[in-house]
Amino acid sequence: MNFDDTPAEAAFRAEARAWISANAPRQYEDDLRASPFGRVVLKNADIIAASKDWQRKKADAGWACLHWPKEYGGRGATPIERVIWSQEEGLYGKLSSLFIIGHGMCGPTMMAYASEAHKKTRLPPLASGQEIWCQLFSEPASGSDLAGLRTRAEKSGDDWIVNGQKVWTSGAHHSDWAILITRTDPDVPKHKGLTMFFLNMKSPGIDIRPIKQSNGQAEFNEVYFNDVRIPDHQRLGKVGDGWNVSLTTLMNERLSIGASMPTGFPELFDLFARLTIDGRPAIERSDVRAKLANWAIRANGLKYTSYRSISALSRGEMPGPENSIGKLVAGATMQDIATFAADMQGPTGAMKKSEGVDEAGLFQAMLMRSIATRIEGGTDEILRNIIAERVLALPADVRVDKDVPFNRIPTRGR
């Protein structure tokens, strides 16, 4: 691994740093710094409007979706330049979290499978933040088993009629467009009867119902489809080939989530450097020091594994399924750290963030959010299977319904 910038990379970094220094929305800096976990809240501004303004400003100057081709709203930059930009943007990158699904998952899928006309029409507004996209995948009866989905699409002339339900759809309540995977043929094995589309989220027949979370937020949604009509020209890939199309989305999803997931270790170290327990500094306790040492090793392992990917990008290579390691380890570490912090803080660890209990609120928010991080973008179990089969070349997991027609798979005990 080589952690040093090449001369060209150093010049790009200097250019990016200068532009950010001159244009960053510094009025939000304190709020962004105080929101390291979960949804960002701005005290005196609407987060959606502020995010769109920052994204539009970047797009106007050629800093949006850097690795996308210029004709689709990007810069045509190299993958390593995208990494450098992310490093330099720093905390202001939190304003881009509203677009992570569209930029990191929907956009690459559209580029791979949409018609040229649709790419030139739909991608630039996505890149500039004018439009927000979501991903309609998970269902109540098929969480980790995505191929078991039941939302159906039936051909009707030049259109498809969609009925069914999706769940845990992040950002659906403020999205303009979405990618959607459906079942179009129940008479073949479950992976072979799927078809992918993209659609306008304001289409008649779509009912979006936000889900109230334990942390008080409502980022996820149930989405119902009642005779929703989608033109066939908005199909992504061939009929029945939706599973292969979805793999493009899922690969980018795990890369996008894993690359940006925090662990909470720097915040925990800072807390214990200042926290007093039973009249003595917390960091002098042997149990605290042992925990910190263990998590320091994990955090550095994640850091250098990420650097390995960055080095591969710098050489023009594409990282493989080993990127699932980042999300798997970071998600579990965040939950462990938040739990330990709450225990050490005592009763204040259960308090929400408010005047005088900012630190308690920080780790309480992290603990509430950490559960979702171990589910979204692939559960721990799914990621372990990916690592075992595709990285370590271990035997594949047993799949008894692999070759069974979907409509013959038992749905309840007999």
N, C-alpha and C positions, 0 to 999 in steps of 0.2 A: 504494500500500500504506500502511496505517496500523498501526504497531506498538504503539500505545498502547491500553490497555484502556479500554473504555467504563466509565461509573460502575457499571453492573450487573456487568460482567465483573470489575472491581476488587473489588467486594464479594464476588463468588463466589470469587475468588482468595484473599482474606483468610480467608474461611470455611474453604476447603480447607487453607490453610497452617496455620491454628490446629488443625484436627482432626489433620492429619498430625503436627504437633509434639507433640501430646498422646498420640498412639496408635502412632506408628511403632515397629517392632520394632528398637530401636537395638542390641540384642545382636548383630545380624547385620551392622551397618554396616561393620565392618572387612573382613569376608569379601566383602561385596557390592562394596565399593570396589576390592578386589584381584581381582575377576573381571569385567573389562570385555569379555572376548571368550569366545564359546563357552558351555558349560554352567556355571552358577553352582554352586560347591561351598561348603557350610557345614561348618566344622571340627567343631562340636559339636552338630549337629542334622541331621535328615533333611530334605533340600530339598523333597521332596513334602509332608511334613507341615507344614513351615514355610510353604510357599506356600499351602497350603489354609487354614491358620490366618489368614494375613494377608488372603486373599481373603474368608473368612467374616466377619472383623472389618469389612472395608470394606462388605460386603453388609448386615450388621446395622445399619450407620449410614447406609446409602443412598448409598455411594460406589462401588458395583460396576457395571460396564457402564453408565456414566452416561447414554449416549445411548439406551439401550434403553427401551421403555415400562415404566412401573412394574409393570404386570400380568405382565411377563415377567422381573421381577427387577432392572430398571434404575431410573433416577431420572427419566427423561423430560427429561434435560438437552439443551441445544443442542450441536451439534458443536464450537463454539468452547469451550464449557465443558469438554468432554472433553479438548481440547488443553491447556487451562489446568491441569486436574487432572494430566495427564501431566507437565507441566513442574514442578509443585509436588511430585509424588510422587518425582521424581528417581530416585536409585539404588534406592529401595525398589520401584520398578516392575520391577526385575529379578526379583523374586519372582513377578511375574505372567507371566513368559515361559512357564511351564508351560501357561498358558491361552490363549496368543496365537492358536492355531489355532481353538480352540473359540469364543472371544469375537470374533475378527476375521474368521473365515471361515465356520465351520459355523453359528454363531448367526444371522448375517444371511441365510444361505441358508434356514435353517429358518423364519425370520420371513417370508420372501418366499413360501415354497412349502408349508410344513407346514400341516396342519389346525389349527384354533383349539385343539382339545382337546390335540393334541400340543405345540403351542407353550406352553400353560399348564402342561403336565406336565413337559416336558423343558428348557425354557429357564431357569426359576428355579434348578434345581440346577446348571446350567452357569454361570450368572452368579455364584452364591455360592461356586463352587469345590468344591462337593460332588462334582461329576462332571467328568471330563476327556474331551475329544473329540479325534479325529484325522480326517484327510482322506485317503481311499483313492482316489488318482487315478493316479499314475505306474505304469508297468509296464515289464518288461524290454525289450519290443519296441516300446514307444511312450513315449519320454521326453518330448521337447519336442512331439512330434506326439501330443498327448493323444487326439485323435479316432481314432487308430489302435489304441486299446486292444482287448484280446481277452477280458477277463474277461466271461463270459456269464451272463445271467439268463434263465431259461426259466419261463414261467407254468405253475403246477401248482395248479389250483383257485383258492383265495383267497390263495395264496402264490406266491413266486418262488423258484426253486432256483438258487443262485449257485455257479459253479465258475470257478477261475482263480487269478491271482497278481497282487499289487501289490508295489511295491518303493519304497524310500526313504521309507517312511511314518514321519514324525517322531512320536515319542511313542506309537506303537501299543502298545508293551509295558506302558504304564501307563494306557491309555485305557479308559473305560467305554463310550463310544458313538462312532459315526463316521458320516460321510457317504460314500457309495460310488457311483461311476459305473460302469455296466456296459453291455455290448452286448446289446440285446434283439432286434435285427433285422439280420442280416448281408446281407440281400438289397437293401438301399438304400445310397446313398452314406454314407460313414463318419460324417459329422456328423449324419445324420438317424436313425440306428438306435440311439441311446444313451438310457438311462433312469437317473435318479438315485434313490437310496434313502438312508434312514438306518437304522442297525442297532445292536444291542447287541453289543459286542466280546467278550462272554462267550458268544455263541451257539455251539452245537455245530457242529463242522466248521471252525472258524477256528484256524489254526496260525500263531503269531507267532514270527519268528526274528530277533533283533537282529543288526545288521551291525556288526562291529568296525571302527572308523575308524582312520586313520593317527595321529590324536592320542590314541588310547587310549580314547576314548569310544565309546558305542554308542547314539546318539540315534535312528538310523534303523533301519528294520526291513523285512524281507520278510514279507508276509502272504499266506497260502495259504487258499483257500476250497474246501472239499470238501463239496458238497451242502449248503451253508448255506441255511437256510430263512428268508425274510424275508416278513412279511405285506404284502399289497398296500396296506394303509392306511399303511404306512411309505414309500410311494413319494412322491417330491418332484417335482411337476409331472406333465405328461402322459407317457404311454408314447411313447417316441421323441423326446421334447423335452429329453433330458438335456443336450444341448450348450448350449442356452439357459440352463438352470438352472446349469450349470457356470460360465458367464460371470459370474454373480453372485458365485460363490465366488472365481474368479480375480481379478476386479476388486478385491475386498476383500483378497485375499491380497497383491497387489502394493502396495496402499495400506498394509497393516499392516506388511509387511516393510520397504518402502522408507522409511517414516516413522521407523522406530526403528533403522536400520542405522548403526553407527558407522563412521568412517573410520580411526581411530587417530592422526589428526593431533595432537590435544592431547598424547597420550602420547609421540609421537615428538619433538615440540618440547621437552617436558620432559626427555626422555632426552638430546638433544643439548645442552641447556643445562648438563648436568652431566657428560656423557661426555668423557673425554680420549683423544685418538688421537695417538700418536707425540709425546707430551709437550706437546700444545697442545689447548685446548678445541675440541671438534668443531664447535661453532657458528661458529668463526672460519674454517673451511675454505670456500673459494668454492664447491666442488661441493655441500657440505651446505647452504649458504645458498641456492643456486639451487634445489635440490630443495624446501627448506622454503617458499620463496616461491611456487613452482608449486603445491604442495599447499595452501598458505594460500588461494590464489585459488580452488582447487576447493572447499575446505571452506566458504568464504564464499559461493560460488555455490550450493552445496547449501543452506546456511543460509537465504539470501534467497529461493531458490525455494520452500523450505518455508514461509517467511513469507508468500509470495504465496498459497499454499494456505490458510494460516491466515486471511489477510485475506478470502479467498473464503468460508471457513466462517463468519466473523464476519458477513458480509453475507447469510448464509443460502443461499449457492450451494454446489454440489457440485463439487469438483475433478475434472478429466477425466483422460484417459489420459496427460497430461504427467507424472503422478506416477511413471510408469515411469522417468523420467529419474533420480530420486533413487536407486533401486536400481541402475540401470546404472552410474552414476558412482561411487556409494559403494562398490560391490563391487570394482570395478577399482582404485579408489584404495586400499582396504584392502590388497589384495594387493601393490600397488606399494610402499606404505609398509612393510609387513612384510618384504618382500624386501630393501629398502634398509637397514632397521634391522639385519637379520641380517647383511648384508654388512659394515656398519660395526662391528658388535660382534665380528667375527672368530669364532674357535672357540666362544666362549660363546654366540653366536647360535643354535647348533644344540642347546643344552642345554635340557632341560625345566626348568620352574620348581621350584626347591628352595632350600634354605638357601644364601644368598650369591649366587644367580643369578636373583633375582626378575625383574629387567628382561629378562634373556635369555629367561626362561620366558614372559614376557608376549608378546613379539613372536614367539616360536616358536609359541605357541598361536594367535596371530592369523594367522600364515602358514598353519598347518595348516587353520584354519577358513575362511580366505578363499576357498579353492577351492570350497567348498560354497555360499558366498554368491553366487557367479556362476552357479550352476546352479538352486538352489531358488527357487521363485516365478517361474520363467521365466528361461531362459538369456539371456546377453547378446544373442545373435542374435535371439531371439524379441522381446526388448524393443526392439531397434533396428527391427524390422519394425513393431511397434506404434506407435512414435514416428513412423516414416516415413509410415505409411499413415493414422494417425488424428490426428496432430498436424500434420505437414507436408503432408498430402494428396498424397503421392507415389503413383505407380502401385503396385497391389498386387503382392505376390510371386507368381510363377507356381506354380500348384497343379494339376499334371497329373492328379491322382486325385480332384479335387473332385467330379465327377459320376459317378464309377465306382462300382458296387455294391461294398460292402466285400469280399464273398467272391470278387470277381474281380480284386482288386488283387494283382499279383505279390508274393510274399514272399521270393523268392530269384532269383538270376540264372539265365538259361536259356542 
